């Protein structure tokens, strides 16, 4: 079930490269990558899980409310991270010229399916 949802996110977003469902300890639950993907989504997720935890702590200290989404744009890849619950997140890597609005929409609408399956 997880991979079908992750695949749908990538395949239905222009410029999508890979998606990953991961826990905050850096352990991948499932992932999907297009053939020939230049970046390893598991490595991206593991590295950004540390950053995401720091962002969550900062938001908590500022009493800004829970973190919902974080975007990291680099020269060669953009990664959008959406928090699923207090234990899991989805990372979606795409080309820098990808349709970010569509990527955000896909994550926002597909995360509830992943959450239901995790329950």
NORURDA-V385874 format. One record per helix or strand of 3 or more residues. SS is the DSSP state (H for helix, E for strand). FROM is the first residue (numbers start at 1). LEN is the number of residues. If there is no record, write none. Layout:
SS_FROM_LEN + SS_FROM_LEN
This chain:
H_2_10 + E_16_8 + E_28_6 + H_41_21 + E_69_5 + E_78_6 + E_88_7 + H_100_19
